[in-house]
């Protein structure tokens, strides 16, 4: 019995010692999967991040664009990859919260099938209006909507546009007409032309139009004003205190990736994010640096899922 106990104790002790592969990681290039096409916001964020992260790791980081099914294909690939730290993914609010709630054919569990490493960046959405729309604040928008129920036209060019609009309507107890578009571009064009009244868009894609006077900024959707455009008030401070909707990007690894490897990746990401040159580049893209521990990222996934599930359920949102 004593011999068996000794063997068991030795096994436990040896199991707690990191393997040589884990302590020497990485010994070859790391691949970061971007589940979208080249040139999109997620791709550009990955390229900025890896530029500053690679020297810290001491290895090249290869970006593999694996688009399709609104990020589901690339994300599923990483969920099934070897848990050795050599294949990771730059996940988004869409790939790891929204899409799994809306689409039944997603081939991964956004929580169980990934090991969060660190958040990287965030950006609020922005409520913008056409140049001739006479509401200048959230209070004005609510007053207009209540004065003429169902008369305002709000463009939606993506799922997040629709969900932001739905959450606003629920909290403000107003109704309007959601006008669907195939993408942000056509929606913004009609908004600038005055064909629709309002739109919730990602800040990076609308900020230049606001600064050029082609759109009017009503409010941003973050809980606090963004450093990218601090002059724009938040929805929360303008009449809907509980309103918060932020797009984020973060690095995740396959499930069961050893803690030592997760810690090394987390440290490399944080070192990259601490570089002022990266922060300046992100700001020029309409983004803020946002880092986290793996545990904080895990909690965010759970909290975000609960929040958006309620919005989807309360508003009976179904995507075909």
N, C-alpha and C positions, 0 to 999 in steps of 0.2 A: 504494500500500500504506500509505504514511504517512497519507494522508487517511482511509482506511478505519479505521486504528487510532485516529486522532484522534476520528472519529465514534463509535467503540465506547467510547472512554474517556469522552467526553462523555455518552453514553447511560447508562453505569454511574454516573457522578457525579450526573446528574439523577435517576436511579432512587433514589439514596440520600437525596435531599432529600424530607422529608415534604411531602405535598400541602397546599394551603391548608385543605382540608376536615379533614385529620388534625390540623393544628396548632390550628385554631379549634374543634375538637370539644369539647363538643357545642353545636350551634346551634339545636337543637329538643329537645322532650321525648324521653326514652329510655323504652322499654317493657321491663319485666322480666316474663317469662312465668313464672307459677307453674303447674306441671303438675298441680295438685290443686285441689280445691274451696275456696271461701271458708270461712274459719274453722278450717281444719286447721293443723297445726304449721308446715308450710312456708309457708302463706299468712301466718300471724302473724309469722314470722321476716322475711319479705319486707317487711311493713308497718313493722316496727320499723327494719330496715336502711335502707329508702328514706327514712324520716322524717329520718334524720341524714345520709344520703348526698346527697340532693337539693341542699341548700344548698351543699355542697362543689363539686358539678358546676356549679351555677348554672343548672340546668334542672329542670323537673318530671320525676318518674319515675312512669310509669303502670304499675300492676300489672294484668296481664291473666291472669285465671284461665282456664286451658285444660286442664281435667281430662279424665280418661278413660283407660282401659287402664293403670291404676296408674302414671300419669305419662308413658306412652310417647307419647301424642298431642302434648302440649305440648312435650316434649323434641324430638321429630322436627321440629316446626315451626321451632324455633330452629336446628336443624342445617342447615336449608335456607334460612335467612334471609340477607339481604344482609350481608356482613362489614363493616359500617360503624359498628358500635358502638351502633346505635339499637334493636337487639333482642337482649336477653340472657336468660338463664334462671337461675333458682335451682335448681340440681341437688341431688340427694340421693344417699345411699348406694344407695338402691333404683333410682333412675332411671339412674345411671351406673356401677353395679357389678353389683348382684344381678339385676335384671330381665333385662339383656342376656345373663346366663349361664343363666337359667332358661327364658326364653321365646324360641321360634324366630322369632316374627313381629315382633320389634322392628325398626323401620324406620330405625335409625341405628346407627352404630358409636360407642360411648361415648368412644373415644379419638380416632379419626381425624376424626370429624365435629364436634369441638368444640375451641375454644381456651380452656383454663382461665384464669381471671382471678385469683381468690382464694378461699380458704376463708373462711367467715363464722362458723360456729358448730359446736359439737359437743356430744354428750350420750352418756354411756355408757348401756348397757342395765342392767337390774337384775334379779337373781335374787330373787324374792319367794316367800314361802310363805303358806299359809293360817294364820290365827291359832292354830289348834290343832295344827299340824304341829310335832313335837317336835325337829326339827333346827334348830340355831341358827347353824351355820357350814357352809362348803363341805365341810370334813372330815366333819361329821355327815351331810350329804346323801350324800356318796360312801359312807360306811359303811352308811347305810340301804339305798342302792341295791345294794351288794354283798351285804348280808345277805339281801336278798329280791329277786333279779334279776327284772325285768319287773313288779314290783308297784307301784312308784310311778307316779302319774298326773301328767303335765306338760302344762299347757294351752298351745296354740299358736294365737294369733289372727291371726298375720301371718307372712309369709315369714321376716322377721328373727327372730321368736321361734323358728321351727323351726330355722333355721341356727345360732343361738346354742346351742340345746339339743343339736343334732347335734354341734357342736364340743366341747361339754362332755362328752358321752357318749364321744366318740372319745378325748379326752385323759385322762379318768378311767377309761376301760375299764369302763363300767357300761352297764346297759340299763334302760329304763323304757318306759312306754306314753305315746306322744304323743297327746294328745286334741285334735283340730282344732276350732276355732271360727270363725265368720264375723265376725272382728274382735276387737279388744282388749276392748271393752265387755262382751260376753257372757262372755268368758273370765275377766275380772276379777271379774264378779259370782259366777260359780261358785267361783272361788278364795276369795273372801271368805266364801262360804257353806260352805266346806270340802268341796265336791264333787270338787275336784282338789287335789293337794298343792303343786305348784310351778308357776312360770311365769317365763320370761324376758320382760320387758316394757321399753318405753322408760321411762327415768327420769321424764320429765315427767308421764306419765299415771299412774304408780304412787306417786309421792312423797307426794302428799296423803293417799293411803290408808295409807301407812306411818306418816306423822306423826300420823294420826288413830287409829292402833292397829288398823285394820281388816285390815292385812297386816303381815307381818314381813319385814324386809329381811335377806337372807342375805349378798349381796355385789353390788358393781357390777362391770361388765365392762371398764372402762378399765384401762390399765396402771398408772395412779396414782389415788389417791383423788380424787374430784371435789370442787371447791370448793363445789359446790351442797349437798352433804351429806357433809362430810369425816369424819363419825363412822362411815360405812359402809365396811367393808373391801373390798378388791378380791378378785376370784377369784384373781388372780395371787399375791397375798400370802397367800392362804388355802389353798394346796395345789396349784394348777395354774399354775406360774410363767410359762408361755408363753401363757396365755389372755389375749386382748385382742379386744374387739369394740366399736367405737364408731360411733354414727350421726353423720354429718356433713352439713353443707349448704354449698354453695359456688356462686359465680357463674361461669358459662361463657358465652362468646360463640361465634358461628359460626366455622367454620374460615377461616383466611386473614384474620382481622381484623388490621389493621396493628398492629405492636408499639407505636406511639405511642398508639394508642387504648386498647390493653390496659393500658398503663402508666398512663394517666389514670384509667381505671376502677379499677385496682388501688389507686392513691393515694387516690381518693375513698372506696373501701371501707375502707381502713386508717384514714383520718381519722374516718370514722363509727364504726368499732369502737373507736377510742381515746376516744370520749366516755363518761365514767363513767355517764351516764344510760342509754345503750344497754346497758352491761354490767350495770347494776342491773336493767333490764327483762329481759334475757336470763336472769339468775340467778333472777328470780321465775318464769320459765317453765321452770326446770330445765335451762338451757343454759349453756354456757361459750363465751366469745369464742374463736374460733380463726382467725387470719389466716395468710396464706402468700404466697409469691411464685407467679407462674404456673408456674415450674419445679417448685417443691415440690408444688403441686397436681397437676401432670402425673405426678410420680413416685408420689404417693399413689394415683392411679387405677390405675396399673400394678400396684403392690404389693397393693392391695386386691383387684384382680381375681384375682391369683395365689392369694392366701390363700383367698378364698371359692370359687374353682374347685376347690381341693383338698378343701375341706369337702364341696362338692356331689358331687364324684366319689367320694370315700372313703365317703360315706354313701349313695350311689346315690339322691340326691334328684331326683325328677322331679315337675314341676308340670304338670298337664293343663290 
